[in-house]
Amino acid sequence: MKKEQNILQDTFGRDHTYLRISLTERCNLRCTYCMPEEGVQLSPKSHLMTYEEVFDIAKTFVKHGVTKIRLTGGEPFVRKDIPVILEKLAALPVELSITSNAVIIDKFIDVLKANGIKKVNVSLDSLNKEKFTHITRRNQFDKVYNNILLLVKEGFQVKVNAVLMKDFNDDEIIDFIKFTKDLPVSIRFIEFMPFDGNKWDLSKMVSYKEVMKQVNGVFSETDVIRLQDAPNDTAKNYSIKGYQGSFAIISSVTNPFCDSCNRLRLTANGQLKNCLFSSTESDLLSKLRQGKSIEPTIKKAVQAKFKMRGGMDTLEKLQKPDLHGRNRSMITIGG
């Protein structure tokens, strides 16, 4: 008797065990690479998942093999029922983590601990206060910086995500790495990626190769240690000899990790995206509200996943605005 294929396995044999759930499209920052300057049309509240719906959909994914869930936004902590959502999801047999801009995370330390969350990713694109204000369009640098220190002090495993942009923050690469000397944090440099309204072009991107060129120009070959990457890791991980922390490079553009991708994304309005770069979505929320099974829709979406970057399998295709412009802006996908 032929064994039925897992609905979370795609046509390339990739098993999807990691679900990223966006809880809101709202954010208390306005980062230029994430949100268009003119803002975005937010979904009406009635179109967004309730905490019960978040839990019901998550439960279905866990039933079929998801072992890790990361909550994102917008900024997840601006959602008023975040404590309830965390409590519900913490009851599932998964590793639960969260991504935040850390502006108000200090108010939720006890909630995070109570629900077993040990891993927190924080977005911070500059260690320079003026640059931070420019890119986020908000004056919250001190709050974010101090909250990163607070998270470390409270025992959380902290990763700091920095989107690199040429002639803006690429001169801070070494400063970021030196930030890990006395702090057990992981700095993750992310290549600038194209989304609707963020004015992306290849010339603004700082590649993996360019990052390592700077690193090798400052640190000796014996001091730069290549670390073992975790299975399905999106990043290439390194540390500097004698440093408490580490750094990594997420090269989604120049050196994609699609062959081992195990990720799916659920937007705040209940749309399943089988790839961050995908221009198509599958509506799970409407099916759920109609009382229908969401499993066939999940299976169809996973089966439709391209081998690489939503079908943009070359840099030439990635540079065509008519292709990447069909995608949402990052704020409405979920970080």
N, C-alpha and C positions, 0 to 999 in steps of 0.2 A: 504493500500500500504506500503510495507516494506521500511523503510528509508535506503538509501544507506550509507554504512559504510565509515567514513572518511578515506582517504588513509593514514593518519598519525596515525591511531590507530592500534596497533598490536593485535595478537591473545590472549594476556593476558589482554586486555582492557586498555593498557597504551596509553594515548594520547601524542603525541610528539609535544610540543609547543616551543622547544628550539633548535635552529640550530647553531652549531659552524662551522664557515667557515675559513679554512686555506687559506691565501692569497699567501703564498710563502713557499717553502721548504728551502729557504736560511736563514741564521742567522749570526749575527756578534759575537756570542759566540759559544762555542763547548762543551756544558755541557755533562758530561760523561754518565749520565743516559738517555740522550735524543738522542745523536748522537754516533754511534760506533767510536772507536778510529781511524779506517781506513777511516772514512768519509762515505758518502753515494753517490749512483749514482743519481744525480739530474735529474728530468724530463727535456727534452728539452723545451725551451721557447714556442715552438709551441703547446706543450701538456698541457700548463697551461691555466687556465681560464683568459680571458681578463676581464677588468672591466665591459664591457657590459654583458658578460656571467655570471659573478658573480651576477650582478643585475637581469638578467633574471631568473636564477635558484632560487635566493632568493625570487623573486616576486611570483614564483609558490608555494614555501613553505608557504609564508605568506597568499596566497589565501586559503590554506587548514588548516590554524590555527596556524602557528608559530607566536608567539608574542614577542620572544626574539632572537636576533642574537648577537653572540660574535665573533669578528674577532681575529684570531690567526695566528701563523706561524709554523715553523720558527719564524722570527721576522717581524711582519707586516710592521713596519716602514722602512724596507730596500726596500720595493716596491715603485718605484718612483711615481706611480699613486695613492698612498694611499689617497691623498686629494680628488681625483675624486671619488674613491670608497666610501669613507665616505659620501660625498655629495649625491651620488646616493642612498645609503642605508638609509640615514637619511630621505629620502622622503617617506619611507615605514612606515606603522603604527606599529612599533615595538620598543622595548627597545633595543638600540644599545650600546654595550660595547666592550671593547678590552683588550687583554692580551699582555703584552710586557715584554722584559727584561730591559726596561727603559734606555738603553745605549744612545739612541738619541731622546728620547721622548720629551725632553725639546724644541726641534725645532718645535714641533707640538701642543703645548698647545693651541694656538689660533684656529687651525684647529679643534681640539677636541671640544672646546667650541662652535665654530660656528655650529657644527653639532649635538649639544645636547648630547654629550657623557659625562656622569657624573661618570661612574664606570670604573675603571682601575685596572686590576690585574697585579701585577709585580712579576716576578720570582726572588727570592733571597734565596739561599740555605745556606748562612753563613753570619754572621756579622763580621767574621774574614777575613781580607784582603788577607792573604796568602791562607787560605782555599778556598776563592772565586776564586782566581787565579788558584788554583789546579783543582777545579771542572769544571770551565768554560774554562780553557786553554787560558784565556785572562786576562789582567790586567786592568779591568774596574770597580773595586769596588767603588772607590770614585765617579765616574760618576753616577753609579746606585744609590748609597746611597743618594747622593745629589738630584737626580731627584725624589726619593721617597718623600723627604722633600718638594721639589718644588710642586709636585702634591697635597700634603696635603695643602700646603699654598694657592694653587690656587683653593681650594675648591672641589677637586675630592674625591669620595669615593674610598679609596685605600685598596685593599686586597693584602697581600704579601704571595706568595706561596713558601713554603720551603719543598722540598723532603727530608725526613729524611733517613739517612743511618747509620747503626750501626758502631761505632768506627770511624765515620767521623765527623758528625755534631750533633749527639744525645746528646752531652754534652752542646749544645747551646740552648736546649729547653727553659730553664728558662730565658736565656738572651733574646731570642726572645719575650717571654711573657712580660718581663720587658720593652721591646721596646714599648709596648702599654700603658705604664703608663702615659706618657705625650703626646702621639700621638693618634689621633682618627683613627687608622688603625686596620685592622683585619689580624692577622697572621694565616695562614692556613697550618697546618702540614699535609703533604701528604705521605701516605705509598708508599714506593718504589715499583714500578710495573714492571712486565716483558714485555719487547719489544725486537724486533730483535736487537742483537748486544750490548745490555747494560749489559751483564754479570750478570743478575739477579739471585739471589737465596734467599731462605727464610731467611737464616741466616743473610743477610745484612739488612733485613727489621726491622723497628722500628714500633711496633704495637700501635694501639689506647690504649690498656691496659698499655703498657709500658710508653707511654706519660703521661697518667693520674697518673701513679705511681710516676713519677717525680714531677708532679704538686702537688699532695697531700703530697709529702714529704717536700715541701717548704712552701706551703700556707695552712692555716687552712681551715677546711671544710666549715666554715661560710663565708670565703672570696672567695671561688670558686663558682661562680654563673652560673648555667645552664641556658642558654638563649633559647628563643623560636626559633626553626628552621623554616625557610621559607618553604612553600609548595615545594615539589620536591627538597629540599636542599640535596646536596651531603655531607654536613658537619654536625658534631655535634658541636654546638657553646657554648662557655663559655666566661666569663669575670672575672676579678679579682676586688673585691670590691674597689671602689675608682679610678680605672684605666679608662682612656679616651677611650681606644680601647678594643679589644676583641681578642680571639683566637679560633681556630676551628681545628677539626681533620677530614681529609677525609680518611676513612678506606676502600678503594676499595678492599683490599685483605682480611682482617680479618673480616670485618663487612660490606659487600657490601650493597648498597642502591638500588639494582636493581628493587625491587618491585614498587618503585615510579619513576623510570627513565622516563624522558621526553625529552631526548637528542638524537640528530642525529648529525653526523659529515660529512662535505664536505671537501675533501682534495683539495689541490691547483690544482691538475690535474683533478678535476671534478669527483672524485669517492665518492659515498655515502657509509659511514660506519654506520651501524645501532647500533654499540656498539664499544667503545674504544678497547675492547679486541677481537673484531671480526676478523677472518682471511679472511673473504670474503668481497668483495666490489662490488658496482653496478655502472656501467659507465653511468653517466648522461651527461657528456660533449659530447661524441660521438653522442648520440641521439639528443642533442640540435643542434649540427653542421650539422646533417643530416636533420634538419627541422622537426624531429619527436617529438611527445609529450613525455615529461619525466615523466609524471604522472604514467603510468603503471609500470615503472621501480622503482619509489619511492614506490608505493604500495607494489610491490613484495618484495622489500628490507625490508620494515617495517614488513611485514607479516612473514618474515623469521627470525626475531629477536628472539634469545634465551631468556629464562626466566632470566638467570644469566650469566654475564661475558663471552659472546660469546660461551656458552656451557661448559666453565670450571667452573662447579658449585661446585667443592670441592677443597680444598687446594692441595690434591693429584694430581688432573688434572693440576692445575696451576703450579705445580713443574715439569711437563713434558716438556722439551725443544721442543720436536717435536710438541707440541700443541701451546705454546705461540710463538715459533720461526717462525710460519707461518705468524705472524702479521708483519706489517711494523715496522721500527724504529720510535720512537716518533717524530723525526724531520720532517718526511714526512707524519705523520698523522695530526699533528696540535695540539698544547697544549690546 
